[in-house]
Amino acid sequence: MFRVIGRLQVAPRRYTKYIVRFSTKWPENAVRLYLVSTFTSLFPGRFELKRAGGEGFIDVYLWSGVYPYWFSINRF
């Protein structure tokens, strides 16, 4: 799941990228959980989620657009 939580501000009344929080339930046997997407290029990259209780989350700065994404467990 994702949610826009804000925007980066570079000057008064001037904003750039969106701050987007991705989160998912942390699987029981998972050691690491990754967000995989083409946020930065045409090839998929991965970002490790932080664990908070039974959920994993990460905040990513993104330009407006449509991005495919998925979550990967323990390895890419």
KAHUPE-V179416 format. One record per helix or strand. SS is the DSSP state (a for helix, b for strand). FROM is the first residue (numbers start at 1). TO is the last residue. If there is no record, write none. Layout:
BEGIN
ss:SS from:FROM to:TO
ss:SS from:FROM to:TO
END
This chain:
BEGIN
ss:b from:2 to:11
ss:b from:14 to:25
ss:b from:33 to:37
ss:b from:45 to:48
ss:b from:50 to:52
ss:b from:55 to:62
ss:b from:69 to:73
END
